[in-house]
Amino acid sequence: MMRYPALSALALFASTANAHFRLNFPAPRGPDTEGELKFCAGYTEVTTNRTTFPLSGGFFTIKQNHTPWSGAVLISTEQNPNDFGAFNDTKGEQFVRYWANTDVVGNLCIPLDLSRTNIPGVRDGANVTIQIAVIGGDGELFQCADLTLSNNYTIPKEISDTCSNTTVSASASAQSPSPTRSGALGLTQQIPTYVFLLFVLGGSALAIL
């Protein structure tokens, strides 16, 4: 069972409030957030209705209410990833966004450019699953989304129009350690006209365009 011991101390924040986060886009495997302490919030089987997702220029949106918190995104190229090990390769976890710490909370839109991962199998037409992992007041929380990647897909306007940040705090804190694989990203791509929370390799920042 995959865990993140280097960051587990972050789960010991004094707040005991319900800190479950919600993945709004792409669609999670299931709607229930109460099982988020389990792999993929307790939804172990891949959905039959995958979300088409752009290979480049994509984003995901979450609602997070607890501060401070840490987040990361991992990917699996297995057709039916049903445990934490499916998000590993021989070198370790397959990060597409490495861990970053922040105290920004609210409705957040975060860029996710999968074309820059250099992970085998992440290509046009591939079926993949992303796992968003969050550490906050409730411990380690997980949500998954099953995707089909496309070079030619554009996220519909009714979804992209919701890609803005409604935040409570605008400060962020740096993080270490460094990732152990080249696929971890220090993403600089940003989508114009929106405010994005950027999980940056070696730290985190807010960018207003």
N, C-alpha and C positions, 0 to 999 in steps of 0.2 A: 504494500500500500504506500503510495507516494506521499511523503510529507516534506516539510521544509524546516528542518531543525535549526538552521542558522537564523531563522526569523521567528521561531516559535515564541520567543520572549515577547514579541509584539502582541501576542494574544492575551497577555496578562494585564492589559490596561484596566484601570479601576472601574470604568463604566461597565455596568451589567445590563444596559438597555439592549433591546432587540436591535441588533445591528445587521440583520440580513440585508444583502444588496439584491437588486433586481436587474437582470439582463433584459433590456427592452428590444434591442436589435443587434444582431440578427435574432430570430426567434429561438428561445431556449428549447431544450428537449421537452420540458414540461413546465407548467405554470406555477407549481407549488414551490415556495422558497423555504418551507419549514425543514426540508431535508438537506439543506445546503452544507451541513457538516459532513455529508457523505459524498462519494464520487458522483459527479454530475447531478448533485442535488437529489440523489437516489434514483435517477432515471438511467439505468444501466444499458438499455438497448437503443440503438440508433433509430431515429425517426424515419419513417418512410417518405416523408414530405420534406426533403432537404431545402434549405434556403439557397437560392442562387446568389453568389457573392462575387464582386469584382476581384480579379487577381491583383490589381493595383488600384490605388485611390479609394480604398474602402474605409469604413469606420465601424465602431460599435458604440452603443449607448447603454449606460447603466444609471440606476438611481442608487446612490449611496448616502446614508444618513449619519453614519458613525465616524467620528474623527478622533485621533489620527488613524490612518489605515495604509496598508501596502497592497499593491496589486501586480499581477503578472498575467501573461497570456501564453498558453502552450498550444501545440498543434499535434494531431495524430493523422497519419495518412492511411491507417488501417480502415477497412471497410465497416467494421463493427467494433469500435473501441469500447470495451465495457469494463475497464479497470484503469487505475492510474498508470500501470506499466505500459499501456498502449501509447502513452505520450512520451516515451523514452526511445532513444536509439542506443547504440553501443557506447556512446559517449556521455549519456545522461539525458536529462529532460530536454525536450525540443521547444525552446522558448522562441516565440515570435515577438514578444515584448518582455524584457527582463524586469525583475522586481524593482519597483520604485515606491518611495514613501511620500505621502502628502497629507495635509489636513484639509484639503478642498473637498467639500461634500455638496450634494445636490444632484441635479440631473446633468450628467456628464457625457460628452461626445468625444471619443478618443480615436484618432487615426489608426488604421490597421492596413498597412501595405504589405500583403503577403508575397508579392513578387520579389521582395528584397531579402527573403529569408535564407536562400541558398540551401534549403532543405529538399532532398530528393523526394519526388512525388508531389511537390507543391507546384502544380502546373495547370494550364488551361484544361478544363474538363474533369479535373480530379475531384473525387469525393473525399472531403477531409472533415475533421471535427476540431473545433477550437474549445479550449477549456479556460475560462476566466477564473483565476484564483485570487481570493481576497483574504487578507489577515487583518482583523480588527477586534472589537470588543467581544465578539462571539466566537473567536478562534479562527480556524481555517475554513473558509467557505468556498464552494465550487458551483459553477454553472457551466453547462456545455451547449454548443450549438453545432448542428450538423449542416455542412455546406457543400454546394457544388460550385467550383471555381470557374470563372469565365473571363476571358480576355476582353470580350466585347459587351459586357453587361454594365449598365449604368443604374445605380440605385435610384428608384423612382422618386420624383419630386416630392410626393406626399410624405416620403420617409426622410429624404435629405432636408426638407424644410424643418423637420423636428430636431435637426442636428445643431443644437446650440446648448451652451452651458448656463444653467441657472444655479449659481454657486452661493454658498454661505460664507466661505472663507477663501481668500485669494492668495494665501501664502503656501509655500511648499518647502520641503526639506530634502537635502541630498541624501543619497543612500550609497552604501557599499555592502556587499562585495561585488566583484566583477563576475560576469557570466563565464562559463567554461567552454562555450562553443561559439563558432563564428556566426551561427544563425541568429543570435540575439541581436536586437536592433537598437541603434540610437537614431530613431526616426526623425527626419527633418521635414518630410513631406507634410504639407498642411493644405487644407481646403479653404479657398478664399471666402471671406465675408462671415466666417464663424469664429467663435472663441473655442479653443481646444485645450484640454488638459493633455500635456505631452509627457508620456512616460519615456524619459531619455536615459540612455545607457550611462550609468554613473550618477544619475540624479533625476530630478523632475522639474518641470517649469510650466508656466502658463504663457500662452502666446495669443495675442490679440491682433487680428489682421484687419 
